[in-house]
Amino acid sequence: MPAHARKNPESRPMHHSPSAGFSVLKLDQVTLAYDDHIVVDQLSLHLEQGEIACIVGASGCGKTTLLRAIAGFLPVRSGQIHIGSTCVAGPQQFLPPEKRGVGLVFQDYALFPHLRAADNVAFGLRHLEREERMRRSTELLALVGLSGLGKRFPHELSGGQQQRVALARALAPEPALLLMDEPFSNLDIELRAKLGAEVRQILKARGTCAILVTHDQQEAFAIADKVGVMNKGRLEQWDRPYALYHQPATRFVADFIGEGVFVPATVLDPHRVRIELGTLHAQVPPQCCQGCADCGKDCRVDVLLRPDDIVHDDASAQTAQVLRKIFRGGDFIYTLRLPSGQEVLALVPSHHDHDIGEHIGIRLDADHIVLFPAAEPAPRPSS
């Protein structure tokens, strides 16, 4: 903590009443560093009352460090963090974690093993009379689906039940903001999906603002209203899950979010590009043109094709060879080789079970066309 940081030890944890349009969290050009190593670089975002956000990114991108700074475990190098109307962190300001009105849910649950579930939940309510603490604890255990289990110790609960206790404990003091660091990563896939949906429902019912750090994109899409994609300490895009998938702001986001393949294309005019599978109608941004005064000069671009852009059609004259396939229950993800050698992905219903090496009919059905300047010179696609 900076030596010049100001504290107010007499202040109580912040509490904010919900109101429409109320900004619960605001980060303004926040830079975080360990010694001379910058981990988060000039990051800005805001979260309004009742919104749930997820931060995703590759390991080491700075997402957990960001969460630690919001919680108050790490000072900022520059910029400011506001929770509600209070600046809790800045070069000349630092409010300790216990004064920020923030709830925390960790990956390892961090329950007290010697306390029963009800006492774990009530731990942060010591300012209340015991009867009121127990009433609140019982209410919150019921909220997270653990009615009647308050007398059990953590080791008597399953992993999913322990995580519910941790969530109830974090919600008990009615925090202005809930921070969750990979809270479901120790659970099996089916339970993670179920608990994630339940957590979203609980947070929405209480109007609690929350940020979740996760490496699981599907988890982020299922839980969050907004998702932030981090790359090497920078926030590449802060947007709705739908926009991240269909309208990625950068090539990194396009490549990181979801599944897809970049295929080379030639610009025909400002509204059309040609790829091996045919002509696509798209608004070509000026930055996609390389080395020409205007479109129509065979500019090279890359088009992002998602698996759902390629439709399996036995009646199509266009064919591709099945290289690999992943069975996902209701569908397959096929990796297909086009005549040029270019590989694409296709989402195919699971009753179309084709062998590796087989040629199948395909057609292009792309509605959301995402273009970026060509990463490197590419041979001109065939007509």
N, C-alpha and C positions, 0 to 999 in steps of 0.2 A: 504494500500500500504506500503511495507517495507520502513523504513526510509532511507535505503541506496540505494534504487532504483534510477537509473539515468534516467533523462528525457531530452528531447531536445525540449523545447517549440517552437523553431523557425522552426522546421521541418514541412513540408507539409505532408498531407496524402499520403501514399505510392501508387504508381500506377505501375503496371507491364504489359508490353506488352505480349500478348499471344505468346507462342512458344512451339513447340512439346517437350514433356518430361519435361517441366518446372514444378518444384514442387512449388505449390502455398502455401500449408500448410504442416508443419511437426511438429509433437509432439514427443518429445524424453523423455521417462520415466517421464512423467508429473504426479506429485502428488498434489492434491488439498485438502484443509482441512478447516474446520471451528473450530477454537480453537484446541482442541485435537482430534476432530472427523475427520478422513480421509474419504473423500467422493469419490475421484478418486485416484486410487493407481497405480502408475508407468505405465501410459498408453502411448503407442506409436502408431502413425499412420502417414500416409502421403497421400496427395491428389494432383494429377497433374492437370495442366491447362485443363479446360473444363470438369473435372469430377464432377459428382454430387454424394454426399454421404448422407446416412441417418444413424442416430444413434437410435437404438431401445432398449427397455429394460423395465422392470417392474418399477412402480412408486418408486422413491427413489433410483434408481440405480446409479444416478450421471450424467445422460445425459444432463440435463439442466445446471447443474453446469459446466460441461465441455464446453458447448457453451458460458457461461458467461465468462469463463477464456479466451477463444479464442478471444472474443469480447473486453476484457480488463476491465471487471467489477470485476474481482477477481484475485488477485496475485497467483502465483504458490508457493507451499511449496518447491518443488524441481523439477528438470527437466527443459526443455526449450520448448518454442513455437516459431517457425519460420513462418513468412508469407513472401513468396518469399525468398530473401536472407537475410532478416533482422530478427534478434532475437528480438521479441517483448515482451517476458516474460521469466524470469529466476530468480534465487535467487539474482542475482546482476543487473537485468535489468527489466525495466517496461516501456513500451510505452503506453501512455494513449489511450483510445478508439478512439478519434477523429484523431489520427495520424496513425492508423493501416490500413487505406484503406479498411475497412470492412463495408458492408451494412447489415442492420438488418431488419427483418420482424417478428413482434410479433404476438402472438395469438389474442390479442385484437385490432390489426391494428394500434393503437396509432396515429391516424390521428388528426390533429388540427381541432377541430369542427368549429372554426371561419374562417377557410380558405377554399376557393373553391378547388375542386379537382386539378385543374391546379396549384394553388399556393402551395398546399401540395407537389406535385411532384417537384416543383421548389425550395422548401425550402432549400435543400442542395446545391443549385447552386448559392448562393449569391455572390460568387466571380466573376460571369459572369455579363455582361450587361443585363438589363431586357429583351430586345428584344431576346437575345440569350437564356436566361432562358426560356422564353415562347415558343420559337421554340423547344427547347429540351423537354419541358414538353408536348407539343402537340404531338411530335414524340413518346414519351414513352407511353402516353395514348393510341395512336393508336396501339402501339406494344402489349399492354395488352388488346386490344379489347374494348376500351372506347372512341373511336372517337366521338366528339361532346358533351361529358359530362363534359368537363373541368370546366364549370361554375357552376356546382352543388356543394352544400355543402355535407359533409359526411352523414348527416341525410336524405338527399334526394336520397341516393344510397342504394342498397341492400347490404346484407352482402358480397356476392361474389364480387360485384363491389367495395366495400370498400377495400377488400383484394387485388384486382387488383391495386387500387391506391397505397396501401402500397408497393406493389411489384415494381411499377413504380418509386415511390419515392426512394426506396432502390437502384434501378439500375441507377438512374439519375447521380450520381457522378462517374459512371463506377468503382465500387469497385473491388479490387483484389479478394475479397472473399465475398460471400453472406451467411449470417447465418439466418436460419429460425426456430423459436421455435413454434412447433405445429401450423403452420399458417392456417390450414384448419379445426381445431377442432370445431370451432363454426358454421360450415356450415353443411347442410344436406348431406347425403351419396352420392346422385347422383351428387350434385354440387361439392363435394370434389373430386370425381373421375375425373370429367370433368376439373376442375381447375388445379388439379395436373398434368394431361396430358399436359395441355396448358403451365403450368409453366416450365415443363421439356423442351418442344419445344422452349420456349422463351430463356431459359438459354443456351440451346445447340446452338441456332442460334447466340447468342452473345458471345459464348465461355466463359461464366461466370462460375467460380468454386463456388460450393455451398455445404453447409451442412444443412440438415434438421433434426430436432429432432421430432420424432413422436412416438406415442404408437400404431399406425395402421400399421401392417406388410404389408397388401396389398398396402397401400399407399407407403410404403418404396420400395416394389418390383416394383411398377409401375413407380416410379420417379428416383430411384437411380441406378448408375453404381456400387457402392459399398455400402454395408451395414455393420455397426458395431453393434454387439450384446453385450450389457453391462450387467454385473451381479455383484452387490455389489461393484461397483466402479472399476471393472476390465473389460477390453475388452476381451471377450471370443473368438471372431472371427471377422476378418475384411476381407470381401470377396465379391465376386459377389453373387447376390441373388440366382442364380442357385446352386452355390456351398454350400451356407448356407443350402439350402433345401435338396440337395442330398448328400452332403459331409460334414455334421456338424463335427466340430473339437472336440467338447466336448458333453457330455451327456446333459448338460444344453441347449446348442444351439439346439440339436436334439429335445428336449422336448419343447423348447420355440417357435421355428420357425415352422409354419404350424401346421397341425393336424397329429396325429399319436399315436400309442400305442406300448409300449415295450412288447414283448412276450418272454417267456423263450425259450432257445434253448440249444441243446447239440452239442458240437463240434465233428464231425466224423473224420475229418482230417484237415490239414491246408487249405483246399479249400472247405470244405462242412460243413454245420450245418443242424441239423434237428429240425424243429418246428412241432407243432401239424398238420399243414396243408401240410407238406411235407418237402422235402430236398431242401435246397437252396445252390447254388454255390456262394461262397464268399471267398475273401482273408482274413483269420483270422489273425489279428495282434497278436504278441506275448503277449501283455499285457492283451488280453482277456482270456488267460488261467490262471486258478487259481489252484495252488497247484499241478501241474503236470509237469513233466520234458519235455513232448512234447505233441502235439495234438494227438487225438485218445484215450484219457483216460477219456472220458465222462466229459470234462470240461464244465462248465456252462457259458453261455453268454446270453445277451439280444439282441434281434433283433428288430429294429424299423420298423414297418409296417405302411406305409402311406395309406390313404383311396383308392388311385389309385392302390395299390398293390393287393387289393382284388376285383376280378371281379365277378359280378353276372352272373351265368350261369345255366339256368334251366336244362341243360343236365348233370350237374356235380353230381356225387354220394355224394360229400361232401355237407353237409347242415349246416346252422346256423340259429338261431332264432333271429328275429327282436325284439330288446329291445326298441329302440328309433329311431326316424327319424326326420331330419330337411329338410324341403323343401326349395330349393334355386332357384326355377324357372326352370332352365335347368336340374337340377339334385337333387338327394337326398343324404344326408350323413346319412347312416344307422349305428347304433351301433348294432353289432351282437354278440350273445353269441355262442361260440363253444361248442361242447359236453363236454369238460373238465370244462367249466365255464369261460374260458378265453374270454375276450371281445376284439373285433377288430372293425375297422371302414371300411366302404366300400362306394366308390363313385359310384352311380348308376344313369343312365339316368332317368329323371322324369316320363317317360311313364311306368316305372316299379314301380307302386304304391302298395306296400305291406302293409298289416295290422300289427300292433303291435302283437307279439306273433306268427306270421306266420313263418314257416321254409322255407328258400329259398336256392337254389343251389348256391354254390360259388366255385371259384378256385383261386389259387395263381398265380399272374403274376407280380413278383417283379424283376426289372432290377437293381436298385441301392440298394444294401444290406448294411445297416449300423449296425455295431456291437459294443457293449460295454461290459465290464466285468459285470457279473451279479450283480445287486444291492443287492440281498439277495438270500439265498438258495431257490431253487424252485424245485418242483417235476419234474421228468423227463417227457418231453412231450411224448405222445403216438406216435407210428409209423404212 
